[in-house]
Amino acid sequence: MEQKIKQDINVGANIKAIRKRKKIKQVDLVRLLQLEGVDMTRETLVKIEGGIQHIKASQLRGIRDALKTTYDELLAEQ
């Protein structure tokens, strides 16, 4: 069972902000993740960004790499 990261800090909002700052569309981020073997659909990304669904460690790692960012930036408190 893969570890899920609790969203006390809103990881989803951070992902969304970084993604928008880098002008990457949700579908493009999902495509990059799928190419790297990360299991993600656009629907899942919407839920994660909206804080509705917990993010898995592998998804967070994939997003970090795809957005060329750091865990610190993804996990920063708002």
N, CA, C and O atoms as a Tinker XYZ file with bonds, in Angstrom:
   312  protein
     1  N      0.848000   -1.198000    0.000000    73     2
     2  CA     0.000000    0.000000    0.000000    64     1     3
     3  C      0.880000    1.243000    0.000000    63     2     4     5
     4  O      1.728000    1.418000    0.874000    81     3
     5  N      0.670000    2.086000   -0.974000    73     3     6
     6  CA     1.497000    3.280000   -1.092000    64     5     7
     7  C      1.050000    4.354000   -0.110000    63     6     8     9
     8  O     -0.141000    4.535000    0.145000    81     7
     9  N      2.030000    5.056000    0.429000    73     7    10
    10  CA     1.748000    6.112000    1.395000    64     9    11
    11  C      1.057000    7.282000    0.723000    63    10    12    13
    12  O      1.437000    7.709000   -0.367000    81    11
    13  N      0.030000    7.792000    1.396000    73    11    14
    14  CA    -0.651000    8.989000    0.927000    64    13    15
    15  C     -0.215000   10.148000    1.806000    63    14    16    17
    16  O      0.005000    9.986000    3.007000    81    15
    17  N     -0.095000   11.300000    1.203000    73    15    18
    18  CA     0.354000   12.475000    1.941000    64    17    19
    19  C     -0.866000   13.267000    2.382000    63    18    20    21
    20  O     -1.684000   13.676000    1.558000    81    19
    21  N     -0.984000   13.479000    3.684000    73    19    22
    22  CA    -2.121000   14.241000    4.204000    64    21    23
    23  C     -2.012000   15.680000    3.738000    63    22    24    25
    24  O     -0.925000   16.254000    3.673000    81    23
    25  N     -3.150000   16.242000    3.420000    73    23    26
    26  CA    -3.135000   17.601000    2.909000    64    25    27
    27  C     -3.513000   18.612000    3.987000    63    26    28    29
    28  O     -4.480000   19.359000    3.841000    81    27
    29  N     -2.735000   18.625000    5.077000    73    27    30
    30  CA    -2.932000   19.664000    6.088000    64    29    31
    31  C     -2.532000   20.993000    5.460000    63    30    32    33
    32  O     -3.247000   21.993000    5.532000    81    31
    33  N     -1.363000   20.956000    4.844000    73    31    34
    34  CA    -0.946000   22.072000    4.001000    64    33    35
    35  C     -1.577000   21.740000    2.666000    63    34    36    37
    36  O     -1.655000   20.565000    2.306000    81    35
    37  N     -2.018000   22.710000    1.939000    73    35    38
    38  CA    -2.733000   22.385000    0.703000    64    37    39
    39  C     -1.766000   22.156000   -0.441000    63    38    40    41
    40  O     -1.465000   23.065000   -1.215000    81    39
    41  N     -1.286000   20.929000   -0.532000    73    39    42
    42  CA    -0.362000   20.529000   -1.587000    64    41    43
    43  C     -1.002000   20.810000   -2.947000    63    42    44    45
    44  O     -0.336000   21.280000   -3.869000    81    43
    45  N     -2.295000   20.519000   -3.065000    73    43    46
    46  CA    -3.001000   20.723000   -4.334000    64    45    47
    47  C     -2.958000   22.161000   -4.806000    63    46    48    49
    48  O     -2.755000   22.426000   -5.991000    81    47
    49  N     -3.149000   23.097000   -3.877000    73    47    50
    50  CA    -3.108000   24.518000   -4.240000    64    49    51
    51  C     -1.706000   24.908000   -4.690000    63    50    52    53
    52  O     -1.544000   25.709000   -5.611000    81    51
    53  N     -0.690000   24.340000   -4.037000    73    51    54
    54  CA     0.691000   24.609000   -4.429000    64    53    55
    55  C      0.973000   24.064000   -5.822000    63    54    56    57
    56  O      1.598000   24.735000   -6.644000    81    55
    57  N      0.508000   22.843000   -6.084000    73    55    58
    58  CA     0.697000   22.237000   -7.411000    64    57    59
    59  C      0.054000   23.128000   -8.469000    63    58    60    61
    60  O      0.663000   23.438000   -9.493000    81    59
    61  N     -1.183000   23.531000   -8.205000    73    59    62
    62  CA    -1.921000   24.364000   -9.163000    64    61    63
    63  C     -1.197000   25.690000   -9.421000    63    62    64    65
    64  O     -1.069000   26.121000  -10.567000    81    63
    65  N     -0.726000   26.329000   -8.349000    73    63    66
    66  CA    -0.042000   27.625000   -8.483000    64    65    67
    67  C      1.253000   27.483000   -9.284000    63    66    68    69
    68  O      1.541000   28.305000  -10.154000    81    67
    69  N      2.023000   26.451000   -8.992000    73    67    70
    70  CA     3.296000   26.235000   -9.708000    64    69    71
    71  C      3.007000   25.900000  -11.168000    63    70    72    73
    72  O      3.667000   26.413000  -12.073000    81    71
    73  N      2.021000   25.040000  -11.391000    73    71    74
    74  CA     1.658000   24.635000  -12.755000    64    73    75
    75  C      1.237000   25.844000  -13.580000    63    74    76    77
    76  O      1.663000   26.003000  -14.724000    81    75
    77  N      0.393000   26.700000  -12.990000    73    75    78
    78  CA    -0.079000   27.892000  -13.709000    64    77    79
    79  C      1.057000   28.879000  -13.962000    63    78    80    81
    80  O      1.138000   29.487000  -15.030000    81    79
    81  N      1.936000   29.030000  -12.968000    73    79    82
    82  CA     3.073000   29.941000  -13.122000    64    81    83
    83  C      3.964000   29.493000  -14.292000    63    82    84    85
    84  O      4.541000   30.317000  -15.001000    81    83
    85  N      4.060000   28.177000  -14.474000    73    83    86
    86  CA     4.885000   27.631000  -15.549000    64    85    87
    87  C      4.088000   27.463000  -16.851000    63    86    88    89
    88  O      4.601000   26.946000  -17.844000    81    87
    89  N      2.827000   27.908000  -16.827000    73    87    90
    90  CA     1.943000   27.858000  -18.001000    64    89    91
    91  C      1.816000   26.439000  -18.579000    63    90    92    93
    92  O      1.908000   26.223000  -19.788000    81    91
    93  N      1.602000   25.488000  -17.665000    73    91    94
    94  CA     1.394000   24.092000  -18.056000    64    93    95
    95  C     -0.067000   23.743000  -17.796000    63    94    96    97
    96  O     -0.566000   23.919000  -16.685000    81    95
    97  N     -0.746000   23.250000  -18.825000    73    95    98
    98  CA    -2.151000   22.858000  -18.682000    64    97    99
    99  C     -2.237000   21.529000  -17.933000    63    98   100   101
   100  O     -1.293000   20.740000  -17.925000    81    99
   101  N     -3.397000   21.299000  -17.302000    73    99   102
   102  CA    -3.611000   20.042000  -16.571000    64   101   103
   103  C     -3.375000   18.836000  -17.475000    63   102   104   105
   104  O     -2.694000   17.887000  -17.087000    81   103
   105  N     -3.942000   18.876000  -18.684000    73   103   106
   106  CA    -3.805000   17.719000  -19.588000    64   105   107
   107  C     -2.340000   17.473000  -19.941000    63   106   108   109
   108  O     -1.921000   16.326000  -20.097000    81   107
   109  N     -1.564000   18.550000  -20.067000    73   107   110
   110  CA    -0.147000   18.400000  -20.408000    64   109   111
   111  C      0.642000   17.825000  -19.234000    63   110   112   113
   112  O      1.535000   17.000000  -19.427000    81   111
   113  N      0.310000   18.263000  -18.013000    73   111   114
   114  CA     0.970000   17.708000  -16.832000    64   113   115
   115  C      0.651000   16.225000  -16.697000    63   114   116   117
   116  O      1.539000   15.420000  -16.417000    81   115
   117  N     -0.615000   15.861000  -16.895000    73   115   118
   118  CA    -1.030000   14.453000  -16.809000    64   117   119
   119  C     -0.290000   13.626000  -17.861000    63   118   120   121
   120  O      0.156000   12.514000  -17.577000    81   119
   121  N     -0.161000   14.162000  -19.066000    73   119   122
   122  CA     0.547000   13.454000  -20.151000    64   121   123
   123  C      2.015000   13.221000  -19.763000    63   122   124   125
   124  O      2.548000   12.130000  -19.964000    81   123
   125  N      2.665000   14.255000  -19.204000    73   123   126
   126  CA     4.060000   14.116000  -18.758000    64   125   127
   127  C      4.176000   13.033000  -17.686000    63   126   128   129
   128  O      5.100000   12.220000  -17.712000    81   127
   129  N      3.234000   13.031000  -16.748000    73   127   130
   130  CA     3.255000   12.040000  -15.669000    64   129   131
   131  C      3.074000   10.632000  -16.217000    63   130   132   133
   132  O      3.771000    9.705000  -15.804000    81   131
   133  N      2.134000   10.470000  -17.150000    73   131   134
   134  CA     1.876000    9.151000  -17.726000    64   133   135
   135  C      3.102000    8.638000  -18.485000    63   134   136   137
   136  O      3.399000    7.444000  -18.452000    81   135
   137  N      3.813000    9.539000  -19.167000    73   135   138
   138  CA     5.036000    9.155000  -19.882000    64   137   139
   139  C      6.107000    8.649000  -18.919000    63   138   140   141
   140  O      6.936000    7.813000  -19.278000    81   139
   141  N      6.078000    9.166000  -17.699000    73   139   142
   142  CA     7.041000    8.747000  -16.675000    64   141   143
   143  C      6.532000    7.534000  -15.879000    63   142   144   145
   144  O      7.187000    7.085000  -14.939000    81   143
   145  N      5.372000    7.015000  -16.261000    73   143   146
   146  CA     4.837000    5.827000  -15.600000    64   145   147
   147  C      4.081000    6.112000  -14.316000    63   146   148   149
   148  O      3.830000    5.204000  -13.524000    81   147
   149  N      3.712000    7.387000  -14.104000    73   147   150
   150  CA     2.948000    7.760000  -12.908000    64   149   151
   151  C      1.464000    7.628000  -13.237000    63   150   152   153
   152  O      0.979000    8.211000  -14.206000    81   151
   153  N      0.751000    6.858000  -12.422000    73   151   154
   154  CA    -0.677000    6.622000  -12.643000    64   153   155
   155  C     -1.466000    7.869000  -12.256000    63   154   156   157
   156  O     -1.606000    8.180000  -11.074000    81   155
   157  N     -1.982000    8.585000  -13.267000    73   155   158
   158  CA    -2.707000    9.837000  -13.003000    64   157   159
   159  C     -3.647000   10.118000  -14.173000    63   158   160   161
   160  O     -3.296000    9.944000  -15.340000    81   159
   161  N     -4.845000   10.555000  -13.820000    73   159   162
   162  CA    -5.780000   11.024000  -14.845000    64   161   163
   163  C     -6.032000   12.502000  -14.574000    63   162   164   165
   164  O     -5.706000   13.006000  -13.499000    81   163
   165  N     -6.608000   13.188000  -15.540000    73   163   166
   166  CA    -6.912000   14.606000  -15.344000    64   165   167
   167  C     -7.911000   14.751000  -14.189000    63   166   168   169
   168  O     -7.812000   15.681000  -13.388000    81   167
   169  N     -8.859000   13.837000  -14.112000    73   167   170
   170  CA    -9.860000   13.869000  -13.044000    64   169   171
   171  C     -9.181000   13.774000  -11.671000    63   170   172   173
   172  O     -9.557000   14.480000  -10.735000    81   171
   173  N     -8.188000   12.905000  -11.564000    73   171   174
   174  CA    -7.436000   12.771000  -10.311000    64   173   175
   175  C     -6.699000   14.061000   -9.999000    63   174   176   177
   176  O     -6.707000   14.521000   -8.857000    81   175
   177  N     -6.058000   14.652000  -11.010000    73   175   178
   178  CA    -5.323000   15.906000  -10.802000    64   177   179
   179  C     -6.264000   17.014000  -10.334000    63   178   180   181
   180  O     -5.917000   17.789000   -9.443000    81   179
   181  N     -7.449000   17.087000  -10.931000    73   179   182
   182  CA    -8.444000   18.094000  -10.520000    64   181   183
   183  C     -8.778000   17.915000   -9.041000    63   182   184   185
   184  O     -8.844000   18.892000   -8.295000    81   183
   185  N     -8.990000   16.667000   -8.616000    73   183   186
   186  CA    -9.332000   16.385000   -7.219000    64   185   187
   187  C     -8.174000   16.724000   -6.285000    63   186   188   189
   188  O     -8.388000   17.262000   -5.198000    81   187
   189  N     -6.945000   16.410000   -6.705000    73   187   190
   190  CA    -5.772000   16.724000   -5.877000    64   189   191
   191  C     -5.617000   18.235000   -5.760000    63   190   192   193
   192  O     -5.424000   18.755000   -4.661000    81   191
   193  N     -5.700000   18.947000   -6.892000    73   191   194
   194  CA    -5.554000   20.399000   -6.862000    64   193   195
   195  C     -6.660000   21.062000   -6.045000    63   194   196   197
   196  O     -6.450000   22.116000   -5.446000    81   195
   197  N     -7.824000   20.446000   -6.024000    73   195   198
   198  CA    -8.946000   20.982000   -5.270000    64   197   199
   199  C     -8.941000   20.584000   -3.799000    63   198   200   201
   200  O     -9.805000   21.005000   -3.030000    81   199
   201  N     -7.956000   19.768000   -3.413000    73   199   202
   202  CA    -7.853000   19.338000   -2.019000    64   201   203
   203  C     -8.868000   18.273000   -1.639000    63   202   204   205
   204  O     -9.085000   18.016000   -0.455000    81   203
   205  N     -9.496000   17.647000   -2.640000    73   203   206
   206  CA   -10.533000   16.638000   -2.386000    64   205   207
   207  C     -9.905000   15.258000   -2.188000    63   206   208   209
   208  O    -10.427000   14.431000   -1.440000    81   207
   209  N     -8.785000   15.021000   -2.862000    73   207   210
   210  CA    -8.156000   13.696000   -2.835000    64   209   211
   211  C     -6.716000   13.817000   -2.350000    63   210   212   213
   212  O     -5.994000   14.741000   -2.724000    81   211
   213  N     -6.309000   12.855000   -1.501000    73   211   214
   214  CA    -4.919000   12.811000   -1.054000    64   213   215
   215  C     -4.031000   12.432000   -2.228000    63   214   216   217
   216  O     -4.459000   11.741000   -3.152000    81   215
   217  N     -2.797000   12.892000   -2.177000    73   215   218
   218  CA    -1.838000   12.586000   -3.236000    64   217   219
   219  C     -0.925000   11.465000   -2.762000    63   218   220   221
   220  O     -0.521000   11.439000   -1.600000    81   219
   221  N     -0.599000   10.542000   -3.658000    73   219   222
   222  CA     0.314000    9.451000   -3.326000    64   221   223
   223  C      1.742000    9.949000   -3.476000    63   222   224   225
   224  O      2.018000   10.881000   -4.231000    81   223
   225  N      2.641000    9.308000   -2.744000    73   223   226
   226  CA     4.059000    9.701000   -2.780000    64   225   227
   227  C      4.608000    9.653000   -4.201000    63   226   228   229
   228  O      5.344000   10.552000   -4.606000    81   227
   229  N      4.259000    8.614000   -4.966000    73   227   230
   230  CA     4.771000    8.490000   -6.337000    64   229   231
   231  C      4.231000    9.609000   -7.233000    63   230   232   233
   232  O      4.927000   10.084000   -8.130000    81   231
   233  N      2.990000   10.022000   -6.983000    73   231   234
   234  CA     2.403000   11.119000   -7.759000    64   233   235
   235  C      3.103000   12.430000   -7.434000    63   234   236   237
   236  O      3.390000   13.226000   -8.328000    81   235
   237  N      3.377000   12.653000   -6.142000    73   235   238
   238  CA     4.061000   13.876000   -5.726000    64   237   239
   239  C      5.458000   13.937000   -6.345000    63   238   240   241
   240  O      5.883000   14.981000   -6.839000    81   239
   241  N      6.160000   12.815000   -6.312000    73   239   242
   242  CA     7.503000   12.749000   -6.895000    64   241   243
   243  C      7.436000   13.041000   -8.401000    63   242   244   245
   244  O      8.257000   13.792000   -8.928000    81   243
   245  N      6.457000   12.445000   -9.087000    73   243   246
   246  CA     6.295000   12.671000  -10.518000    64   245   247
   247  C      5.984000   14.118000  -10.843000    63   246   248   249
   248  O      6.522000   14.675000  -11.799000    81   247
   249  N      5.114000   14.727000  -10.048000    73   247   250
   250  CA     4.745000   16.133000  -10.255000    64   249   251
   251  C      5.951000   17.027000   -9.997000    63   250   252   253
   252  O      6.193000   17.985000  -10.731000    81   251
   253  N      6.700000   16.706000   -8.954000    73   251   254
   254  CA     7.919000   17.480000   -8.659000    64   253   255
   255  C      8.845000   17.470000   -9.875000    63   254   256   257
   256  O      9.353000   18.514000  -10.285000    81   255
   257  N      9.058000   16.288000  -10.447000    73   255   258
   258  CA     9.965000   16.163000  -11.592000    64   257   259
   259  C      9.388000   16.839000  -12.832000    63   258   260   261
   260  O     10.099000   17.550000  -13.542000    81   259
   261  N      8.098000   16.618000  -13.095000    73   259   262
   262  CA     7.464000   17.185000  -14.293000    64   261   263
   263  C      7.440000   18.712000  -14.258000    63   262   264   265
   264  O      7.619000   19.367000  -15.285000    81   263
   265  N      7.218000   19.273000  -13.070000    73   263   266
   266  CA     7.169000   20.735000  -12.930000    64   265   267
   267  C      8.555000   21.333000  -12.657000    63   266   268   269
   268  O      8.706000   22.548000  -12.531000    81   267
   269  N      9.563000   20.453000  -12.567000    73   267   270
   270  CA    10.944000   20.897000  -12.291000    64   269   271
   271  C     10.980000   21.828000  -11.077000    63   270   272   273
   272  O     11.498000   22.943000  -11.126000    81   271
   273  N     10.408000   21.319000   -9.996000    73   271   274
   274  CA    10.340000   22.087000   -8.757000    64   273   275
   275  C     10.903000   21.246000   -7.621000    63   274   276   277
   276  O     11.543000   20.224000   -7.867000    81   275
   277  N     10.672000   21.664000   -6.384000    73   275   278
   278  CA    11.206000   20.949000   -5.218000    64   277   279
   279  C     10.070000   20.521000   -4.294000    63   278   280   281
   280  O      8.957000   21.043000   -4.369000    81   279
   281  N     10.373000   19.563000   -3.424000    73   279   282
   282  CA     9.389000   19.172000   -2.415000    64   281   283
   283  C      9.080000   20.371000   -1.518000    63   282   284   285
   284  O      7.933000   20.575000   -1.120000    81   283
   285  N     10.108000   21.163000   -1.202000    73   283   286
   286  CA     9.891000   22.328000   -0.339000    64   285   287
   287  C      8.830000   23.251000   -0.927000    63   286   288   289
   288  O      7.958000   23.745000   -0.212000    81   287
   289  N      8.913000   23.478000   -2.229000    73   287   290
   290  CA     7.946000   24.374000   -2.874000    64   289   291
   291  C      6.549000   23.729000   -2.900000    63   290   292   293
   292  O      5.542000   24.399000   -2.673000    81   291
   293  N      6.509000   22.435000   -3.177000    73   291   294
   294  CA     5.218000   21.733000   -3.229000    64   293   295
   295  C      4.555000   21.635000   -1.860000    63   294   296   297
   296  O      3.329000   21.668000   -1.754000    81   295
   297  N      5.366000   21.515000   -0.820000    73   295   298
   298  CA     4.825000   21.314000    0.530000    64   297   299
   299  C      4.798000   22.593000    1.371000    63   298   300   301
   300  O      4.488000   22.552000    2.562000    81   299
   301  N      5.121000   23.714000    0.752000    73   299   302
   302  CA     5.156000   24.989000    1.488000    64   301   303
   303  C      3.782000   25.341000    2.036000    63   302   304   305
   304  O      2.763000   25.086000    1.394000    81   303
   305  N      3.762000   25.928000    3.225000    73   303   306
   306  CA     2.492000   26.384000    3.781000    64   305   307
   307  C      2.092000   27.664000    3.073000    63   306   308   309
   308  O      2.935000   28.480000    2.701000    81   307
   309  N      0.799000   27.821000    2.897000    73   307   310
   310  CA     0.272000   28.996000    2.147000    64   309   311
   311  C      0.519000   30.268000    2.898000    63   310   312
   312  O      0.150000   31.345000    2.428000    81   311
